[in-house]
Amino acid sequence: MLHIIFSLLVSMQAPAAPTNYSVVQDGLKKIAQENPTTTELFDIGLSDSGDPIMGLKIGNGETPDLIVATHHGNEYGSTGVAMGAADAFAKNPIVGHTVYIIPVLNISGYNNRNRYERTPSGSVDQNRDYPGPCATTQPFRSKATKALADFIDKKNIVSSATLHTYWPAVLYPWGFSTKDITTSYESTFINLVKASAVESGYAVGNSKELLYAADGAFEDYAFWKHGVWSLLFEMGKSHNPSQSDIKRMIDVNVPGFRRFFENAPKERAANHDFTGKCDYTRALQRTHLE
Ligand SMILES: [Zn+2]
């Protein structure tokens, strides 16, 4: 299996070389073939590009969890880490858990090395395309974000890791336009981000405090809408990681994903409403690059 991941990584290595979703699909099929007792291919529906948004279901435990990568099409390092996690968990599933891994949510962006997805209604930043308590724009312009939202609802996802490059940091809600950034579960989230960053040594903390306010992001939506234990992984130090950079990101983050899912509560959070006030002060908004 490793040769598939490495051929994937090699194809990503040269900055000018195109990333190719069909290579990711082949990699998922290969992992599924090599681990027939622990894995099952699935898709969550078609993207605006007409491609099936594929994933791998790993394990048969009663707690369903999610890893989703590449809301931002240019962040191929996060796809590499999702594939590394798929390979590792397929060989050694997490006892008591079923982990759904979706390595590329933004398929046209991935194929074009572009942050944005092409849709009939124009270019979409998928990680600003979810409803949110302070979101001011029309949500779900992308078929992919709607499909993912339906999927986490239908599968009753309990914990979720959304993967991006780069910062590096592991972050928890709230991260949108408000000064009232504390959820009812601050200490739980702090314990979870610390557990997730043991090997990586990444910075940990509240999304808005460490990064910036962003409305319509998946990580906030999953907690706000359903009480999913939702963490944002901003991995590595570049949007153009080399093969060895990606291998290192896999090595230091996959144990953190495992510990996150093992340590998270086995039920969704009960008190997940946002009760604060929205605040669109310009100082909160920084350039959205991660
Ligand atoms: Zn990103």
Boltz pocket constraint, residues with backbone or C-beta under 6 A from the ligand:
constraints:
  - pocket:
      binder: B
      contacts: [[A, 71], [A, 72], [A, 75], [A, 163], [A, 164], [A, 165], [A, 166], [A, 289], [A, 290]]
      max_distance: 6.0
